[in-house]
Amino acid sequence: MSFALGPEVSTTETDDGMVLLHEGTGRYWMLNPTGAAVVRLLQEGRRIPDVVDELSTRFAQDPARVTADVEKLLAGLTRAGLVTS
């Protein structure tokens, strides 16, 4: 499954990660550096297993833990209308 930002969502890089703005609602979400990395990798067209492999290697973390964290982040972003699958 692949994910993409919603059509009304814009991003801004920050020193601490990334901000997502839903222009339709005016609400914004702040992502830490790891959450920002997930969004960037998805914007590159990577699929979830590729994102997990990249982050597991980059941060020397257990792939099962990274998978759970990525899925939780994407579920929250989907509920907020920021990403579509």
Backbone as ProteinMPNN parsed JSONL, in Angstrom:
{"seq_chain_A": "MSFALGPEVSTTETDDGMVLLHEGTGRYWMLNPTGAAVVRLLQEGRRIPDVVDELSTRFAQDPARVTADVEKLLAGLTRAGLVTS", "coords_chain_A": {"N_chain_A": [[0.843, -1.178, 0.0], [0.479, 2.242, -0.74], [1.026, 5.614, 0.323], [-0.062, 9.032, 0.255], [0.214, 12.589, 0.553], [-2.676, 14.507, 1.356], [-4.688, 16.462, -0.963], [-5.081, 19.061, 0.0], [-3.024, 19.574, 1.701], [-0.1, 21.021, 2.898], [3.459, 21.21, 3.337], [6.073, 22.181, 5.588], [9.435, 22.454, 6.214], [11.164, 22.336, 9.314], [13.472, 23.307, 11.95], [13.155, 21.375, 13.834], [11.896, 19.227, 12.616], [9.053, 18.811, 10.842], [6.214, 20.627, 9.65], [2.839, 20.038, 9.048], [0.223, 21.364, 7.223], [-3.208, 21.55, 7.011], [-4.88, 22.977, 4.644], [-7.58, 23.325, 4.185], [-8.894, 23.152, 6.635], [-7.352, 24.685, 8.275], [-5.913, 23.678, 10.346], [-2.905, 22.514, 11.899], [-0.111, 20.249, 12.123], [2.643, 19.186, 13.989], [5.578, 17.491, 13.279], [8.068, 15.361, 14.609], [11.649, 14.829, 13.998], [11.816, 12.116, 13.155], [9.174, 11.458, 12.381], [8.943, 13.306, 10.327], [10.842, 12.263, 8.589], [9.546, 9.913, 7.817], [7.359, 10.961, 6.357], [8.75, 12.321, 4.31], [10.025, 10.174, 2.997], [7.799, 8.761, 2.104], [6.776, 10.655, 0.342], [8.655, 10.449, -1.614], [7.797, 8.251, -2.865], [8.178, 5.817, -1.708], [7.351, 2.625, -0.337], [5.721, 1.204, 2.576], [7.275, -1.062, 3.698], [9.821, -0.381, 2.675], [10.256, 2.104, 3.867], [10.351, 1.341, 6.545], [12.643, -0.325, 6.497], [14.628, 1.575, 5.812], [14.472, 3.416, 8.003], [14.935, 1.713, 10.185], [17.571, 0.98, 9.749], [18.838, 3.507, 9.661], [18.39, 4.528, 12.26], [19.164, 2.474, 13.876], [17.271, 0.602, 14.986], [14.866, -1.874, 16.101], [13.167, -3.579, 13.549], [10.475, -4.424, 13.914], [9.509, -2.736, 15.912], [9.818, -0.251, 14.626], [8.059, -0.616, 12.499], [5.584, -0.74, 13.873], [5.539, 1.853, 14.961], [5.549, 3.462, 12.618], [3.158, 2.632, 11.421], [1.335, 3.489, 13.374], [1.729, 6.292, 13.288], [0.907, 6.814, 10.626], [-1.756, 5.995, 10.754], [-2.816, 7.933, 12.472], [-2.348, 10.272, 10.961], [-3.911, 9.696, 8.766], [-6.499, 9.585, 9.901], [-6.721, 12.259, 10.535], [-7.019, 13.341, 8.078], [-4.831, 14.015, 6.584], [-3.207, 12.345, 5.063], [-3.653, 10.043, 2.347], [-4.485, 6.755, 1.271]], "CA_chain_A": [[0.0, 0.0, 0.0], [1.228, 3.492, -0.753], [0.356, 6.751, 0.94], [0.268, 10.339, -0.299], [-0.407, 13.706, 1.26], [-3.944, 14.954, 0.801], [-4.544, 17.594, -1.88], [-5.113, 20.344, 0.701], [-1.984, 19.54, 2.725], [1.22, 21.536, 2.531], [4.486, 20.902, 4.329], [7.162, 23.13, 5.801], [10.531, 21.908, 7.014], [11.576, 23.144, 10.459], [14.681, 22.804, 12.593], [12.782, 20.249, 14.68], [11.148, 18.223, 11.875], [8.199, 19.268, 9.759], [4.846, 21.01, 9.978], [1.84, 19.756, 8.02], [-0.916, 22.266, 7.32], [-4.395, 21.218, 6.222], [-5.348, 24.308, 4.254], [-9.039, 23.371, 4.239], [-9.364, 23.345, 8.007], [-6.473, 25.605, 8.976], [-5.214, 22.98, 11.431], [-1.569, 22.06, 11.549], [0.479, 19.201, 12.943], [4.097, 19.252, 14.038], [6.208, 16.178, 13.305], [9.464, 15.329, 15.032], [12.496, 14.438, 12.874], [11.501, 10.78, 12.661], [7.909, 11.568, 11.652], [9.244, 14.028, 9.094], [11.533, 11.324, 7.702], [8.515, 9.033, 7.268], [6.615, 11.709, 5.335], [9.643, 12.567, 3.17], [10.214, 8.915, 2.271], [6.547, 8.474, 1.404], [6.685, 11.601, -0.765], [9.552, 9.927, -2.647], [7.154, 7.094, -3.48], [8.56, 4.57, -1.041], [6.287, 1.869, 0.32], [5.951, 1.022, 4.021], [8.455, -1.893, 4.023], [11.045, 0.364, 2.362], [10.389, 3.123, 4.908], [10.785, 0.63, 7.758], [14.048, -0.726, 6.311], [15.457, 2.782, 5.862], [14.514, 3.968, 9.363], [15.568, 0.725, 11.072], [19.009, 1.093, 9.53], [19.293, 4.859, 10.016], [18.333, 4.767, 13.703], [19.566, 1.229, 14.557], [16.127, 0.165, 15.78], [14.229, -3.129, 15.728], [12.171, -3.362, 12.504], [9.111, -4.603, 14.428], [9.182, -1.496, 16.623], [9.687, 0.801, 13.626], [6.809, -0.892, 11.784], [4.474, -0.324, 14.743], [5.557, 3.315, 15.058], [5.145, 4.02, 11.322], [1.721, 2.366, 11.256], [0.608, 4.367, 14.294], [1.8, 7.64, 12.732], [0.07, 6.889, 9.425], [-3.163, 5.909, 11.165], [-3.187, 9.248, 12.986], [-2.377, 11.222, 9.845], [-5.077, 9.344, 7.936], [-7.694, 10.034, 10.635], [-6.75, 13.72, 10.475], [-7.237, 13.748, 6.697], [-3.594, 14.539, 6.021], [-2.704, 11.411, 4.06], [-4.587, 9.098, 1.75], [-3.802, 5.524, 0.843]], "C_chain_A": [[0.885, 1.237, 0.0], [0.367, 4.606, -0.171], [0.813, 8.025, 0.252], [-0.38, 11.415, 0.56], [-1.703, 14.081, 0.562], [-3.758, 16.188, -0.058], [-4.539, 18.958, -1.196], [-4.031, 20.454, 1.775], [-0.68, 20.094, 2.163], [2.187, 21.247, 3.67], [5.495, 22.04, 4.41], [8.195, 22.456, 6.684], [10.845, 22.881, 8.148], [12.873, 22.585, 11.014], [14.401, 21.542, 13.397], [11.997, 19.178, 13.947], [10.375, 18.823, 10.723], [6.846, 19.672, 10.312], [3.974, 20.674, 8.777], [0.665, 20.686, 8.262], [-2.029, 21.761, 6.42], [-5.048, 22.545, 5.885], [-6.867, 24.435, 4.292], [-9.578, 23.667, 5.627], [-8.549, 24.389, 8.77], [-5.722, 24.965, 10.135], [-3.838, 22.557, 10.953], [-1.064, 21.044, 12.561], [1.981, 19.335, 12.849], [4.636, 17.826, 14.153], [7.646, 16.308, 13.784], [10.324, 14.853, 13.854], [12.181, 13.048, 12.306], [10.196, 10.788, 11.87], [8.105, 12.277, 10.329], [9.947, 13.115, 8.094], [10.534, 10.373, 7.055], [7.787, 9.745, 6.129], [7.484, 11.946, 4.103], [9.814, 11.304, 2.327], [8.954, 8.531, 1.507], [6.372, 9.397, 0.209], [7.598, 11.186, -1.925], [8.955, 8.713, -3.354], [7.516, 5.768, -2.846], [7.338, 3.929, -0.4], [6.689, 1.606, 1.771], [7.154, 0.12, 4.318], [9.777, -1.189, 3.741], [11.313, 1.441, 3.41], [10.916, 2.481, 6.188], [12.249, 0.222, 7.641], [14.978, 0.473, 6.46], [15.599, 3.296, 7.297], [15.163, 3.012, 10.353], [17.083, 0.811, 10.972], [19.53, 2.434, 10.03], [19.38, 5.065, 11.516], [18.696, 3.54, 14.538], [18.487, 0.746, 15.522], [15.565, -1.146, 15.241], [13.142, -2.866, 14.677], [10.715, -3.525, 12.977], [8.642, -3.341, 15.146], [8.953, -0.358, 15.638], [8.39, 0.624, 12.846], [5.61, -0.41, 12.597], [4.396, 1.19, 14.829], [5.09, 3.973, 13.759], [3.653, 3.826, 11.107], [0.879, 3.267, 12.154], [0.585, 5.803, 13.774], [0.862, 7.767, 11.535], [-1.411, 6.791, 9.754], [-3.646, 7.265, 11.677], [-3.289, 10.287, 11.888], [-3.565, 10.955, 8.925], [-6.36, 9.826, 8.594], [-7.843, 11.554, 10.55], [-6.975, 14.239, 9.054], [-5.997, 14.316, 6.019], [-2.997, 13.647, 4.956], [-3.84, 10.532, 3.554], [-3.798, 7.863, 1.344], [-4.31, 5.084, -0.505]], "O_chain_A": [[1.921, 1.268, 0.665], [-0.862, 4.534, -0.18], [1.926, 8.099, -0.268], [-1.397, 11.176, 1.212], [-1.817, 13.986, -0.66], [-2.765, 16.898, 0.099], [-4.034, 19.924, -1.769], [-4.105, 21.314, 2.652], [-0.222, 19.688, 1.095], [1.781, 21.064, 4.818], [5.735, 22.758, 3.44], [7.879, 21.951, 7.761], [10.799, 24.098, 7.965], [13.323, 21.516, 10.601], [15.3, 20.731, 13.619], [11.465, 18.279, 14.599], [10.96, 19.289, 9.745], [6.387, 19.129, 11.317], [4.32, 20.983, 7.637], [0.168, 20.785, 9.383], [-1.832, 21.565, 5.221], [-5.69, 23.165, 6.733], [-7.388, 25.543, 4.42], [-10.593, 24.348, 5.779], [-9.0, 24.914, 9.788], [-4.972, 25.645, 10.835], [-3.627, 22.28, 9.772], [-1.528, 20.99, 13.7], [2.531, 19.568, 11.772], [4.208, 17.056, 15.012], [8.353, 17.245, 13.413], [9.777, 14.504, 12.807], [12.275, 12.841, 11.096], [10.121, 10.186, 10.799], [7.506, 11.9, 9.322], [9.681, 13.182, 6.894], [10.659, 10.058, 5.872], [7.621, 9.176, 5.05], [7.015, 11.791, 2.976], [9.755, 11.356, 1.098], [9.036, 8.031, 0.386], [5.872, 8.971, -0.832], [7.341, 11.532, -3.078], [9.526, 8.204, -4.319], [7.196, 4.71, -3.387], [6.41, 4.617, 0.025], [7.851, 1.766, 2.143], [7.996, 0.505, 5.131], [10.747, -1.372, 4.476], [12.46, 1.665, 3.797], [11.818, 3.014, 6.834], [13.017, 0.404, 8.586], [15.995, 0.396, 7.15], [16.706, 3.579, 7.754], [15.866, 3.449, 11.264], [17.79, 0.726, 11.976], [20.539, 2.495, 10.734], [20.318, 5.693, 12.006], [18.556, 3.556, 15.76], [18.742, 0.512, 16.703], [15.763, -1.485, 14.075], [12.28, -2.014, 14.892], [9.826, -2.83, 12.485], [7.492, -2.931, 14.992], [8.006, 0.414, 15.789], [7.697, 1.601, 12.562], [4.722, 0.254, 12.062], [3.305, 1.756, 14.777], [4.322, 4.934, 13.793], [2.961, 4.742, 10.665], [-0.172, 3.754, 11.737], [-0.456, 6.46, 13.812], [0.103, 8.732, 11.446], [-2.234, 7.435, 9.103], [-4.753, 7.696, 11.355], [-4.216, 11.097, 11.881], [-4.151, 11.886, 8.373], [-7.218, 10.41, 7.93], [-8.959, 12.071, 10.5], [-7.107, 15.446, 8.85], [-6.094, 15.011, 5.007], [-2.344, 14.137, 4.035], [-4.84, 10.313, 4.237], [-2.592, 7.929, 1.105], [-3.857, 4.068, -1.034]]}, "name": "protein", "num_of_chains": 1, "seq": "MSFALGPEVSTTETDDGMVLLHEGTGRYWMLNPTGAAVVRLLQEGRRIPDVVDELSTRFAQDPARVTADVEKLLAGLTRAGLVTS"}
